[in-house]
């Protein structure tokens, strides 16, 4: 009853009651966060290993956090100062496949988004002919708009490379060092049954269960290729039009974020289990109003 009367705050002097809408919003927000997100919603090692993202239906897998050791240095008297272990990326979810033509068309229809450069669908279908092929001919801005609509984002370059390696350390390719098995894992160089793009998920996954991290289409990342000039954005992974050498896990490419090409696509990541309109910050604001008496 105390909670009820706090929400329906009574004003004795004015002899009327009025609803504390911020308080009501706080209660509903926290309830929905517990039901749909969990406590706080952060992705941890105990999060489900695989989820389906409600907005776009994408299957996503859990990617563990990553660390690196900084370089050893020497102090002013020449004694060794060992490097420190620092975190590079947090736990996150990543789309198992590249965003498909079908998913992108759903985004366009439901959001009303209009690419600055209209998509030539006739040309696109020459390379990605059906809904289960990767979406191509998208700018970095188009990819970012899709990710925002879905409640996700593009991966950083560090997140992308760590996920691409699938738990392997120091290997040439995302599957290891043996270039002879490239066509088991990647669509490239016209040596498989697809002349151009292949349907997403047609090859073996990497150690984290991600498909097409090498080959098929290059994938946009968040980062600028050069943070000083800020002219080009980073692309990773190689494509159907590349030789195996260009599919090395460490290889970087770049392109103007306003341009498109027939082998440029993307996939998304999320640091939260469920995207939704109720955030912890807004809920805590509501709780403040909920427990503060003002008229």
C-alpha positions in Angstrom: 0.0 0.0 0.0 2.9 2.4 0.7 4.1 1.9 -2.9 0.5 2.5 -4.2 0.1 5.7 -2.3 3.6 6.9 -3.4 2.6 6.4 -7.0 -0.8 8.0 -6.4 0.7 10.9 -4.4 -1.9 12.7 -2.3 -1.9 16.4 -2.1 -3.7 17.3 1.2 -3.7 21.1 0.7 -5.2 20.9 -2.8 -7.4 17.9 -1.8 -6.6 15.9 -5.0 -4.4 13.0 -6.0 -2.2 13.0 -9.1 -0.2 10.2 -10.7 3.5 10.1 -10.3 4.1 8.9 -13.9 7.9 8.8 -13.5 7.4 6.4 -10.6 5.0 4.2 -12.6 7.5 4.2 -15.5 10.3 3.1 -13.2 8.3 0.2 -11.8 7.3 -1.0 -15.2 10.9 -0.4 -16.6 12.6 -2.5 -13.9 10.0 -5.2 -14.2 10.5 -5.5 -18.0 14.3 -5.3 -17.6 14.2 -8.3 -15.2 11.9 -10.3 -17.4 13.4 -9.6 -20.8 17.0 -8.5 -20.1 18.0 -9.9 -16.8 19.8 -8.0 -14.0 21.5 -5.2 -15.8 21.5 -7.0 -19.2 25.3 -7.1 -19.5 26.7 -10.0 -21.5 28.9 -12.2 -19.3 30.6 -15.6 -19.4 27.3 -17.0 -18.0 25.2 -15.6 -20.8 23.6 -18.1 -23.2 26.0 -19.3 -25.8 23.6 -18.7 -28.7 20.5 -16.4 -29.0 18.1 -15.3 -31.7 17.8 -11.5 -32.0 14.1 -10.6 -32.0 14.3 -7.5 -34.2 15.9 -9.0 -37.3 15.8 -12.7 -36.5 19.5 -13.1 -36.6 21.2 -16.0 -34.8 24.0 -14.6 -32.6 26.8 -16.4 -30.7 28.6 -15.4 -27.5 32.1 -14.1 -28.1 34.4 -14.1 -25.0 36.3 -11.1 -23.7 39.9 -10.7 -24.9 43.1 -9.5 -23.3 46.6 -8.5 -24.4 49.9 -7.9 -22.6 51.5 -4.5 -23.0 55.1 -4.3 -24.0 57.9 -4.6 -21.4 59.7 -1.4 -20.6 62.7 -0.3 -18.5 62.8 2.2 -15.7 65.4 5.1 -15.4 68.0 2.8 -13.8 67.6 0.1 -16.5 65.5 -2.4 -14.5 62.8 -4.3 -16.4 59.2 -3.2 -15.9 57.0 -6.1 -17.1 54.1 -5.2 -19.3 50.6 -5.5 -17.9 47.6 -7.6 -19.0 44.9 -5.3 -20.2 41.4 -6.0 -21.5 40.9 -5.3 -25.2 37.2 -6.4 -25.8 34.3 -7.3 -23.6 31.9 -10.2 -23.9 29.5 -9.6 -26.7 27.1 -11.3 -29.2 27.9 -11.4 -32.9 25.7 -12.3 -35.8 26.6 -15.8 -36.9 26.3 -14.8 -40.6 26.5 -11.6 -42.6 23.3 -9.6 -42.9 21.3 -11.1 -45.7 19.4 -9.5 -48.6 16.2 -10.6 -46.9 17.0 -9.0 -43.6 18.0 -5.8 -45.2 14.8 -5.6 -47.3 12.8 -6.1 -44.1 14.7 -3.2 -42.6 14.0 -1.0 -45.6 10.3 -1.8 -45.6 9.7 -1.4 -41.8 11.9 1.6 -41.1 11.3 3.7 -44.2 15.1 4.3 -44.5 16.2 5.5 -47.9 19.9 5.0 -48.8 21.6 8.1 -50.0 22.7 6.2 -53.0 19.7 4.2 -54.3 20.3 0.5 -54.6 20.4 -0.9 -58.1 18.5 -4.1 -57.3 18.9 -5.6 -60.8 22.7 -5.3 -60.5 22.6 -6.5 -56.9 20.7 -9.7 -57.8 23.4 -10.6 -60.3 25.8 -11.2 -57.3 23.4 -12.0 -54.5 20.3 -13.4 -56.2 18.0 -14.5 -53.3 17.1 -13.5 -49.7 19.6 -15.9 -48.1 22.6 -14.3 -49.8 24.7 -11.5 -48.2 23.5 -8.0 -48.6 25.9 -6.0 -50.8 26.1 -2.5 -52.4 25.7 -0.9 -48.9 27.7 2.1 -47.7 29.1 2.2 -44.2 26.2 4.6 -43.4 23.6 2.1 -44.7 25.2 -0.7 -42.5 25.2 1.6 -39.5 21.5 2.6 -40.1 20.5 -1.1 -40.2 22.5 -1.9 -37.0 20.8 1.1 -35.2 17.3 -0.1 -36.4 18.1 -3.6 -35.1 19.3 -2.3 -31.7 22.8 -3.4 -32.5 26.0 -1.9 -33.9 28.9 -2.6 -36.2 31.9 -4.3 -34.5 35.1 -2.5 -33.8 38.0 -3.8 -35.7 39.5 -5.3 -32.6 36.2 -7.1 -31.8 36.0 -8.3 -35.4 39.5 -9.8 -35.6 39.3 -11.5 -32.2 36.0 -13.1 -33.1 37.2 -14.0 -36.6 40.2 -16.0 -35.1 37.7 -18.1 -33.2 40.0 -18.8 -30.2 43.1 -19.4 -32.3 46.3 -17.5 -31.5 48.9 -16.4 -34.0 47.5 -18.3 -37.0 47.6 -17.1 -40.6 43.9 -17.8 -41.3 40.7 -18.0 -39.2 40.9 -21.8 -39.5 44.6 -22.2 -38.9 47.7 -22.2 -41.1 46.8 -24.7 -43.8 46.0 -22.8 -46.9 45.0 -26.0 -48.7 41.7 -26.2 -46.9 40.7 -22.6 -47.7 37.6 -23.7 -49.7 36.3 -25.7 -46.8 35.9 -22.4 -44.9 35.7 -19.6 -47.5 34.1 -18.5 -50.7 37.0 -17.0 -52.8 38.8 -17.0 -56.0 36.0 -18.7 -58.0 37.2 -22.1 -57.1 33.9 -23.3 -55.5 30.5 -23.8 -57.1 29.5 -20.1 -56.7 30.8 -17.6 -59.2 30.1 -14.6 -56.9 28.5 -14.5 -53.5 27.4 -17.7 -51.8 24.4 -18.1 -49.5 25.4 -17.2 -46.0 26.6 -20.1 -43.9 27.5 -22.3 -46.8 31.0 -23.1 -45.5 32.4 -24.4 -42.2 32.3 -22.1 -39.2 35.2 -20.9 -37.2 35.9 -21.9 -33.6 33.2 -19.6 -32.2 30.5 -20.8 -34.6 30.8 -17.8 -37.0 30.4 -18.3 -40.7 32.1 -16.5 -43.6 34.6 -14.6 -41.5 36.8 -15.2 -44.4 35.6 -14.7 -48.0 32.1 -14.1 -49.4 32.0 -10.4 -48.7 34.2 -7.8 -47.0 32.6 -6.6 -43.8 32.4 -3.0 -42.6 33.7 -2.2 -39.1 33.1 0.8 -36.9 36.7 2.2 -37.1 38.3 4.8 -39.3 41.3 3.4 -41.1 43.2 6.5 -40.0 41.8 8.2 -37.0 43.7 11.4 -37.9 42.5 12.0 -41.5 39.1 10.2 -41.0 38.7 9.6 -44.7 38.2 5.8 -45.0 36.5 3.2 -42.9 37.9 -0.3 -42.2 36.7 -3.5 -43.9 37.8 -7.0 -42.9 37.6 -10.6 -44.1 38.1 -10.7 -47.8 35.5 -11.7 -50.4 34.5 -14.0 -53.3 36.7 -11.9 -55.6 40.0 -12.3 -53.6 42.8 -14.8 -53.7 43.4 -16.9 -50.5 46.4 -14.6 -49.6 43.9 -11.8 -49.1 41.9 -13.8 -46.6 44.6 -13.7 -43.9 43.1 -13.0 -40.5 45.3 -9.9 -40.0 44.7 -8.3 -43.4 43.0 -4.9 -43.4 41.2 -3.0 -46.2 39.6 0.4 -46.4 37.1 2.2 -48.4 35.2 5.6 -48.5 32.2 5.2 -46.2 29.9 6.7 -48.8 30.8 4.2 -51.5 29.5 0.7 -52.3 30.7 -2.3 -54.1 29.5 -5.8 -55.2 31.5 -7.6 -52.5 31.0 -5.2 -49.5 28.6 -6.2 -46.7 28.5 -6.4 -42.9 27.4 -8.1 -39.8 26.4 -6.7 -36.4 27.2 -7.2 -32.7 25.5 -6.3 -29.4 26.8 -6.0 -25.9 23.3 -6.6 -24.5 21.1 -9.7 -24.4 18.0 -7.9 -25.6 17.5 -4.5 -27.3 14.6 -2.6 -26.0 13.3 0.9 -25.0 13.9 0.5 -21.3 17.4 1.5 -20.2 18.9 1.3 -16.7 19.7 5.0 -16.6 16.1 6.0 -17.4 14.7 3.5 -14.9 17.0 4.9 -12.2 15.8 8.4 -13.0 12.2 7.1 -12.5 13.1 5.5 -9.2 14.5 8.9 -8.0 11.2 10.5 -8.9 9.3 7.6 -7.4 10.9 8.1 -4.0 10.9 11.9 -4.0 7.7 13.8 -2.9 7.1 16.9 -4.9 3.8 18.4 -6.1 
